């Protein structure tokens, strides 16, 4: 009779693999954290959500409250817009007609501002032509779809050449907007460095009745590139700024 003891299979549950050990360690760590925090898992969940929102606000989108009437009638005082902070990353640049939020420190004042891009680097922007319109690179721009009712494109005549890497910006409510026109004689000539642009305003998100997507006006799509523009358009009453 064979009396030699036969080897038995080891119970796998008594010898977990490396992956199982790591999972248990993580679970034990989370358990210790939730036991330490007042409120336990609920508090941990809230902290996680808050951290996610902070990262989102810093890198992707940011809400911005309209502080004045300079962008009426499209953007009213107290409206909240969602600013797309990735719009000009990865090589993209602001375009004519975009509504942008920028840091005005050293140019407009120590605050963030929201305005519409009228000229980009290399453009020649003039006000006004014989019909009272703003002219960009020799092309008149019909601003009637967004200009505040009763306003003219500008009561101040100007002729500007926008340096590369900067923007010429105006408010839609021209009679109630402090913008590039008011700083033509200041350092920087009223131009905003592209690097100071925080992002593009893409949505009005509050109040709910104003909820809408902000799009680029079609009028700017017909403006030619600066290289195709005449050197100095013939305009009425323009002053070099």
C-alpha angles and dihedrals in degrees: 000000000000107000098173111124114246118230113250127215114257115244103252092210090064093058109042120191124249094267093055091049091052092049091051091049092053092047091049090050092051090047091053091048094050090046090053097047119081105245093023118218094003091059092046090051092050092049090050092051091047092051090050092051092049092052090046091050093048099046113017119021135000132189116233127191118220104240101187145016095259093110099043140163094032095039117036129199108277096021114135119220129192111234117211105219093184095056093096100032125105094036101311118133134203113270133210110277096027117132106226138184114217142172106255096191110140093007112050102002140292097298143073117271136194120215142145121262109239100164134024131195112311095016125130111217120191136180124228134009123193090278093050096255130135111251122210117190091341094310121111114229121218103218096172094110094065109013114110110264112265094016124120119220088256139338088204115074116221145163117201136173109209112224118229113271094027140090135221108217135188136182119241091232093062096181090054102037132099102203143134091314091063094053102045090117095043127092106290092024093253092299121136118220111237088229090065093058110111095193149295121290104235106164141027101220102172140081094031092228089062095047107138144135114254111225134186111261113249091228091078094053090073095054110112124231115270093250090062095050126100114259095244120007118219106248139160119256099346120164123200112244 
